[in-house]
Amino acid sequence: MAPMTRRRSPGGVPSPDVVRYYRARAAGGVGLILTEGIAIDRPAASFDSNVPVLDASASVAAWRDVVNAVHAEGGKIGAQFWHAGLQRADGAGPHPKAPSEGPSKDGSHTVEMSDEDIADTIEAFAKAAVTAQGVGFDAIEIHGAHGYLIDQFIWQSTNRRTDKYGGTSIERMRFAAEIIRAVRERVGPGFAISFRFSQWKLQDYGARIAQTPDELEAVLAPIVDAGSDLLHPSTRRFWEPEFPNSDLGLAGWTRKLTGLPTIAVGSVGLSGGDVIGAIREGEDFASVAGLDALEKRMSDGEFDLVAVGRALLSNPAWPNLVKEGRHAELRPFDKSLLATL
């Protein structure tokens, strides 16, 4: 299950609805759930007080209920951690007076992160990972995609620094690599770490962090070296070729260049455009689509796992229905169903 922001955690604490929501997908046959983004313990990390956290006794207890519910249904679950960075609007979230922070200053209510800010943020990711491990999560995922904080360091358009965290692609990857390295040191070698990245951004669907396979290899090498076990390249449509003169999608290129297990995502089981992340206005409906192309790519070894997003919102038992050949029972994605599912 792909991570999808729902904003159903008042005060950052997952509600009983969140427990039911994840339990239903595990009961429906999902092997691995990646949670919605959980804000790390930084004042400007969250853009909404209903986005969950994992840094206080109440939220820890609530997430333990989620983990236990998923495990009871035979599923595994990974906690995804993020920091909104410059995507956070002025005055938003649980700490409205805190200025938004990013790699470079952008607007009157933002700050360019100092070395101390960066070190504290790296520590916050590491602490969150340790807490997740203690709660019983089976893995964690670092959200480095979609124009949020880590991606703002990676993307040249938002990273205008001239120190060791900006400049070449290797320097722009330093922040992400240091987060992964710190997490790995704290959780040990046997706990899985996934890293999610993307070319596109919420503010720019045409954005690219790599124009060629060689550039992509240079971007991903520090992530691999830092200790990531799994890569999760986020795309809007899994079947679209990533570079000219090849049918490989971003997941296929990622696996080919790194050798790491890779997750494919993007409109799986649905037709039309997709944004895996926060459900946004204008993406209210998508019809059911076949899986032949997906199965062919997977059988060819293009990727190792498949993340399903919106199709699982409308069909909590999507994996079981597909496995049992009950395709006629699959419902199209309709945003109005979110109120009841």
Wavefront OBJ file of the C-alpha trace (Angstrom):
o trace
v 0.000 0.000 0.000
v 1.383 3.350 -1.055
v 1.581 6.193 1.497
v -1.372 8.580 1.226
v -2.022 11.555 3.476
v -5.489 11.477 5.098
v -5.402 14.035 7.935
v -7.422 11.860 10.327
v -5.138 12.253 13.367
v -6.388 15.150 15.526
v -3.541 16.721 17.436
v -1.185 14.363 15.615
v -2.655 11.264 17.315
v -4.088 8.552 15.020
v -7.793 8.114 15.718
v -9.616 4.756 15.969
v -10.603 5.368 12.337
v -6.919 5.116 11.395
v -6.684 1.716 13.106
v -9.740 0.468 11.209
v -8.434 1.912 7.943
v -5.110 0.087 8.019
v -6.576 -3.101 9.479
v -9.035 -3.314 6.575
v -6.225 -3.137 3.992
v -4.175 -5.788 5.794
v -7.257 -8.023 5.994
v -7.799 -7.357 2.284
v -4.492 -8.962 1.385
v -1.922 -6.148 1.426
v 1.469 -7.649 2.254
v 3.225 -4.407 3.226
v 1.565 -1.155 4.204
v 3.551 2.065 4.035
v 1.819 4.588 6.244
v 0.804 8.109 5.448
v 3.576 10.598 6.165
v 4.365 10.968 9.876
v 5.855 14.347 10.761
v 9.205 14.284 12.542
v 9.747 16.247 15.756
v 10.553 19.666 14.299
v 8.266 22.709 14.838
v 7.915 23.377 11.109
v 7.738 19.754 9.942
v 3.941 19.506 9.701
v 1.527 21.609 7.650
v -1.634 20.327 9.372
v -2.459 19.502 12.990
v -4.357 16.447 11.732
v -1.198 14.931 10.209
v 0.124 12.231 12.552
v 3.268 12.382 14.665
v 5.201 9.720 16.568
v 6.904 11.602 19.367
v 4.609 11.584 22.406
v 3.049 8.916 24.591
v -0.449 9.315 23.129
v 0.712 9.032 19.523
v 3.016 6.120 20.373
v 0.125 4.221 21.943
v -2.149 4.956 18.990
v 0.436 3.803 16.456
v 1.034 0.640 18.505
v -2.697 -0.094 18.099
v -2.321 0.347 14.331
v 0.717 -1.929 14.167
v -0.946 -4.609 16.279
v -4.087 -4.496 14.122
v -2.084 -4.942 10.918
v -0.018 -7.763 12.401
v -3.180 -9.487 13.629
v -4.340 -9.666 10.005
v -1.015 -11.109 8.840
v 0.352 -7.930 7.275
v 3.558 -5.943 7.660
v 3.715 -2.190 8.106
v 6.375 0.474 7.600
v 6.272 4.006 9.015
v 6.964 6.802 6.539
v 8.609 9.922 7.975
v 8.651 13.361 6.412
v 9.196 17.071 6.870
v 7.110 19.407 4.686
v 9.820 22.052 4.394
v 8.850 24.977 2.194
v 5.571 23.260 1.220
v 4.219 24.377 4.602
v 2.161 27.554 4.382
v 2.688 30.443 6.773
v 1.056 29.785 10.134
v 0.087 26.208 9.321
v 0.328 23.118 11.477
v 0.607 22.585 15.223
v 3.268 25.312 15.631
v 1.868 28.212 13.587
v 4.441 30.754 14.835
v 7.410 28.690 13.641
v 8.862 29.875 10.327
v 8.954 27.319 7.530
v 12.442 26.022 6.808
v 14.218 24.778 3.730
v 17.625 24.506 2.091
v 17.323 28.097 0.874
v 15.199 31.029 1.995
v 11.954 31.316 0.035
v 9.599 34.064 1.131
v 9.246 36.310 4.159
v 8.153 33.569 6.568
v 10.917 31.087 5.784
v 14.459 30.501 6.953
v 17.484 28.923 5.326
v 18.453 26.021 7.533
v 21.715 26.448 9.430
v 24.154 23.614 10.048
v 22.602 23.289 13.510
v 19.088 23.091 12.029
v 20.243 20.405 9.623
v 21.909 18.397 12.393
v 18.797 18.645 14.572
v 16.598 17.521 11.674
v 18.829 14.525 10.968
v 18.624 13.641 14.653
v 14.818 13.975 14.562
v 14.597 11.465 11.704
v 16.888 9.068 13.574
v 14.895 9.374 16.800
v 11.638 8.791 14.916
v 13.053 5.627 13.367
v 14.104 4.279 16.759
v 10.652 5.039 18.162
v 9.007 3.261 15.225
v 11.227 0.241 15.766
v 10.212 0.167 19.425
v 6.515 0.439 18.578
v 6.814 -2.677 16.416
v 6.890 -1.319 12.873
v 8.546 -3.717 10.432
v 10.365 -1.031 8.444
v 10.574 2.703 7.888
v 10.503 4.858 4.800
v 12.204 8.241 4.442
v 10.084 10.586 2.295
v 12.495 12.261 -0.099
v 9.975 12.966 -2.864
v 7.310 15.364 -4.156
v 9.002 18.661 -3.311
v 9.061 18.254 0.484
v 12.116 19.111 2.584
v 14.549 16.358 1.595
v 13.558 16.719 -2.048
v 14.099 20.474 -1.771
v 17.729 19.732 -0.963
v 17.976 17.300 -3.886
v 16.324 19.540 -6.492
v 18.591 22.196 -7.931
v 15.716 24.659 -8.357
v 15.079 24.861 -4.602
v 18.619 24.281 -3.334
v 20.669 27.385 -3.935
v 23.210 26.727 -1.184
v 26.926 27.157 -1.732
v 28.139 25.078 1.221
v 28.599 21.311 1.483
v 24.820 20.771 1.162
v 24.471 22.497 -2.209
v 26.104 22.676 -5.602
v 26.744 19.379 -7.392
v 24.297 16.478 -7.296
v 26.539 14.709 -4.778
v 26.475 17.733 -2.460
v 22.707 18.136 -2.868
v 22.296 14.460 -1.886
v 24.372 14.892 1.272
v 21.399 15.775 3.498
v 19.394 12.720 2.420
v 22.413 10.441 2.748
v 23.236 11.730 6.221
v 19.653 11.074 7.341
v 19.773 7.491 6.097
v 23.214 6.934 7.600
v 22.062 8.265 10.989
v 18.952 6.100 10.884
v 20.974 3.025 9.961
v 23.392 3.590 12.827
v 20.488 3.795 15.291
v 18.256 0.942 14.116
v 21.013 -1.544 13.263
v 21.577 -3.721 10.204
v 18.454 -5.885 10.423
v 15.754 -3.207 10.162
v 14.597 -2.278 6.662
v 14.963 1.301 5.403
v 13.165 2.447 2.250
v 13.880 5.743 0.508
v 11.192 7.394 -1.595
v 12.138 9.862 -4.293
v 10.561 11.381 -7.376
v 11.290 13.455 -10.411
v 7.988 15.396 -10.232
v 7.028 17.848 -7.511
v 3.635 18.917 -6.247
v 4.389 22.400 -7.567
v 5.920 21.197 -10.845
v 4.894 17.915 -12.479
v 7.542 18.394 -15.159
v 10.452 18.772 -12.734
v 13.431 16.430 -12.972
v 16.327 15.722 -10.639
v 17.985 13.608 -13.354
v 17.852 14.149 -17.101
v 19.769 10.979 -18.022
v 20.451 7.523 -16.564
v 23.979 8.655 -15.660
v 22.591 11.580 -13.683
v 20.109 9.289 -11.936
v 22.910 6.912 -11.002
v 24.856 9.811 -9.487
v 21.803 10.872 -7.471
v 21.080 7.390 -6.118
v 24.628 6.241 -5.348
v 24.881 8.187 -2.040
v 21.528 6.754 -0.926
v 22.701 3.223 -1.592
v 26.049 3.815 0.096
v 24.344 5.310 3.168
v 22.480 2.074 3.868
v 19.070 2.116 2.181
v 17.650 -1.375 1.630
v 14.824 -0.480 -0.712
v 14.081 2.289 -3.207
v 10.614 3.656 -3.918
v 10.645 5.895 -7.011
v 7.311 7.693 -7.132
v 5.754 8.179 -10.556
v 2.305 9.265 -11.647
v 2.001 6.418 -14.192
v 4.180 3.338 -13.772
v 4.159 2.490 -17.496
v 5.619 5.746 -18.817
v 9.245 5.553 -20.082
v 11.605 7.626 -17.960
v 14.302 8.388 -20.528
v 14.412 8.415 -24.357
v 15.278 5.257 -26.303
v 14.100 2.867 -23.580
v 10.764 1.517 -22.372
v 11.995 1.297 -18.774
v 10.084 3.334 -16.250
v 11.708 5.081 -13.300
v 11.455 1.946 -11.162
v 13.124 -0.124 -13.863
v 15.996 2.310 -14.235
v 16.373 2.537 -10.473
v 16.721 -1.202 -10.113
v 19.051 -1.479 -13.101
v 21.384 1.258 -11.848
v 21.489 0.322 -8.149
v 20.707 -3.380 -7.921
v 18.511 -2.689 -4.893
v 14.958 -4.010 -4.564
v 12.633 -1.415 -6.056
v 8.951 -0.527 -5.697
v 6.901 0.523 -8.729
v 3.951 2.852 -8.194
v 1.624 5.104 -10.167
v -1.988 4.510 -11.287
v -1.781 0.770 -10.598
v -5.162 -0.746 -11.433
v -6.566 2.589 -12.586
v -6.683 4.683 -15.724
v -5.870 8.370 -15.948
v -3.422 10.569 -14.071
v -2.395 9.935 -10.505
v -0.687 11.732 -7.680
v 0.510 9.345 -5.004
v 0.626 11.514 -1.924
v -1.954 13.920 -0.607
v -5.299 13.455 -2.371
v -5.856 16.723 -4.197
v -8.821 18.464 -5.757
v -9.309 17.644 -9.419
v -8.381 13.983 -8.995
v -11.782 12.822 -7.844
v -12.402 9.842 -10.127
v -10.503 7.152 -12.050
v -11.865 4.043 -13.724
v -10.626 0.478 -13.209
v -7.845 -0.666 -15.552
v -6.267 -4.025 -16.333
v -2.976 -5.323 -14.968
v -1.451 -7.106 -17.974
v 1.225 -4.465 -18.577
v 2.119 -4.393 -14.889
v 2.442 -8.172 -14.719
v 4.597 -8.241 -17.849
v 7.010 -5.662 -16.467
v 7.243 -7.435 -13.143
v 7.829 -10.829 -14.757
v 10.597 -9.225 -16.812
v 12.325 -8.229 -13.571
v 11.838 -4.481 -14.014
v 10.921 -4.074 -10.338
v 10.397 -6.214 -7.242
v 7.312 -4.842 -5.495
v 4.207 -2.923 -6.534
v 2.621 -0.153 -4.447
v -1.109 0.404 -4.893
v -2.607 3.764 -3.953
v -6.052 5.042 -4.919
v -7.327 1.609 -5.999
v -6.915 0.516 -2.373
v -8.885 3.495 -1.124
v -11.951 2.366 -3.056
v -11.238 -1.340 -2.632
v -9.778 -2.282 0.772
v -9.658 -5.928 -0.379
v -8.084 -5.092 -3.756
v -5.259 -7.688 -3.498
v -7.611 -10.515 -2.593
v -10.110 -9.564 -5.295
v -7.348 -9.502 -7.909
v -5.813 -12.754 -6.691
v -9.190 -14.484 -6.822
v -10.007 -13.135 -10.288
v -12.993 -11.107 -9.042
v -12.216 -8.118 -11.219
v -15.884 -7.329 -11.846
v -16.232 -6.438 -8.166
v -13.528 -3.768 -8.273
v -14.853 -0.257 -7.849
v -13.392 2.787 -9.605
v -11.723 5.407 -7.462
v -14.221 7.973 -6.253
v -13.020 10.567 -3.771
v -16.431 10.667 -2.096
v -15.818 7.142 -0.800
v -13.082 8.450 1.484
v -15.747 9.575 3.951
v -16.927 6.000 4.470
v -13.783 3.927 3.935
l 1 2 3 4 5 6 7 8 9 10 11 12 13 14 15 16 17 18 19 20 21 22 23 24 25 26 27 28 29 30 31 32 33 34 35 36 37 38 39 40 41 42 43 44 45 46 47 48 49 50 51 52 53 54 55 56 57 58 59 60 61 62 63 64 65 66 67 68 69 70 71 72 73 74 75 76 77 78 79 80 81 82 83 84 85 86 87 88 89 90 91 92 93 94 95 96 97 98 99 100 101 102 103 104 105 106 107 108 109 110 111 112 113 114 115 116 117 118 119 120 121 122 123 124 125 126 127 128 129 130 131 132 133 134 135 136 137 138 139 140 141 142 143 144 145 146 147 148 149 150 151 152 153 154 155 156 157 158 159 160 161 162 163 164 165 166 167 168 169 170 171 172 173 174 175 176 177 178 179 180 181 182 183 184 185 186 187 188 189 190 191 192 193 194 195 196 197 198 199 200 201 202 203 204 205 206 207 208 209 210 211 212 213 214 215 216 217 218 219 220 221 222 223 224 225 226 227 228 229 230 231 232 233 234 235 236 237 238 239 240 241 242 243 244 245 246 247 248 249 250 251 252 253 254 255 256 257 258 259 260 261 262 263 264 265 266 267 268 269 270 271 272 273 274 275 276 277 278 279 280 281 282 283 284 285 286 287 288 289 290 291 292 293 294 295 296 297 298 299 300 301 302 303 304 305 306 307 308 309 310 311 312 313 314 315 316 317 318 319 320 321 322 323 324 325 326 327 328 329 330 331 332 333 334 335 336 337 338 339 340 341
